[in-house]
Amino acid sequence: MDSAEEVSKTIDSKNINNNTTYARLLTDLTVLHEMATVLNTGLDRKTVGYCISLCEKGANPEALATIIKDLQKQQENKKKETNNKQ
């Protein structure tokens, strides 16, 4: 699946009125993903798209960031536990 297909699934199609809007949203997503990469967030492009969509629908960005950090910590702890058992 190419990135354009992933983005189209991530962004609510009701908000896309024409190709210009879609191209702008795709560019915005690319820029935000690059920022997330530079900031070493560990988020892939698809996840950044989901975060944008959630924020556009009213999710609190700070709460979302806290949830993501907690999930990343849980995943890291599970990996450590798995490695310790081996």
Secondary structure in CASP SS format (residue, H / E / C, confidence):
PFRMAT SS
TARGET T0000
AUTHOR 0000-0000-0000
METHOD secondary structure of the structure
MODEL  1
M C 1.00
D C 1.00
S H 1.00
A H 1.00
E H 1.00
E H 1.00
V H 1.00
S H 1.00
K H 1.00
T H 1.00
I C 1.00
D C 1.00
S H 1.00
K H 1.00
N H 1.00
I C 1.00
N C 1.00
N C 1.00
N H 1.00
T H 1.00
T H 1.00
Y H 1.00
A H 1.00
R H 1.00
L H 1.00
L H 1.00
T H 1.00
D H 1.00
L H 1.00
T H 1.00
V H 1.00
L H 1.00
H H 1.00
E H 1.00
M H 1.00
A H 1.00
T H 1.00
V H 1.00
L C 1.00
N C 1.00
T C 1.00
G C 1.00
L C 1.00
D C 1.00
R H 1.00
K H 1.00
T H 1.00
V H 1.00
G H 1.00
Y H 1.00
C H 1.00
I H 1.00
S H 1.00
L H 1.00
C H 1.00
E H 1.00
K C 1.00
G C 1.00
A C 1.00
N C 1.00
P H 1.00
E H 1.00
A H 1.00
L H 1.00
A H 1.00
T H 1.00
I H 1.00
I H 1.00
K H 1.00
D H 1.00
L H 1.00
Q H 1.00
K H 1.00
Q H 1.00
Q H 1.00
E H 1.00
N H 1.00
K H 1.00
K H 1.00
K H 1.00
E H 1.00
T H 1.00
N H 1.00
N H 1.00
K H 1.00
Q C 1.00
END
